[in-house]
């Protein structure tokens, strides 16, 4: 987890120095857009897999012990980390990149090539 954390800190600084204000605005906007979309997808799909398992456990599609239940359990195993960790952690990544960009704004304006 050290390398991804360092990338979230180093990339905005390097982009700001190499590409200037326009580059850092593009990085921040694209990170926000893709991060938000991915976080919403992960949260919704994780919840859907959890709900599918509950639906099968109520007796639909054969109920507990059926092949559908075994598949739903596997899906819920994948879905739990989606909704519990991956989606919310992208929020932290977006905030970290944005805050580094704001804190380094003076450095970006002063020393950027463009």
N, C-alpha and C positions, 0 to 999 in steps of 0.2 A: 504494500500500500504506500510505501515511501515514494516510489517512482511516479505513480499517477498523481500523488499530491504535489510533488516537485514540478511535474509538467504543468499542472494547473497554475502554479506560481510563476514558472519561468517563461512559458509560452506568451502570456500577455506582455511581459517585459521585452522579450526579443522581438515580437511583432511590432510593438510600439516603437522600438529603436530602429528597426529596419524599414517599416512601412509608414510610420508617422501616425497622425491622428486618424486619418481615413482607414488605415489598416486596423487600428485597435477598435474603431467603431464597427467595422465589418466583422472582426473576430467576436466581439461582444454580442452583436446582433445575431450572428449565425449560431453561436453557442447557446444563446437564449432560445432561439427558435427550435433548433434540433434537440436541445436538452429538455425543453418543455414538452415537445411532441413525444419524445421517447419516454419521459416520465409518466405522461398520461397513458400511453400505450401499456407500459409495464404495470401500472396500478390497475387499470381496467382489465387487462387479461389475467392478472393474478386473481382478482376478485371473481372473474367469470369462472375460472377453473375451480375455485373454492366453492362457488355456488353450484357448479355442475356436480361436484362430489356430494354435496348436501342433497341435491335433487335426486340422485341415484339412491342415496341412503334412505330416502323416504319411501322407497319401493318402486320407483319408476325404472324402466329398462332392466328389470330383473332384480333390483335391490342389492342388498349386501351379499357378497360372495360370488356375484356374477362377473362375467368378463367385463361388462360395462363398469362395474364398481372397481375392478382392478385397474382399468384404464383411467378412471376418475381419480383414484388414489395417486397414480403416477402423475397425472396432470396437476393435482393439488400440490404434490411434492415440488414440482417446477414452479407453480404459481405462488406459493408462500414466499419464497425469496423475492419474487418479482414485486409483490405488493408491500412487503415488509421492509425490504432493504434497498433494492435497486432504484425504484422510483423516488423515494425520499432522498437517497444519497445524491441523485442528480441535482436536486435543489441546492444542496451544499456546494456542489461543483460550480453551478452557475453563479452563486453568490460569491464564492472565492475568486473566480476569474474576474467578475465585475469589480470587486473591491480592490484587487491588485491593480486593475486598470485605472481605477480612480486614484488610488494612492500614488501610482507611478505617472500620473498625468503630467506633472511638472517635468519629470525626467524625459518623458516622451516628447513634449513640446520643445524642450531645450536641446536635446541631443539627437533627435531623429534626422535621418538623411533627407526626408521630404518635407 
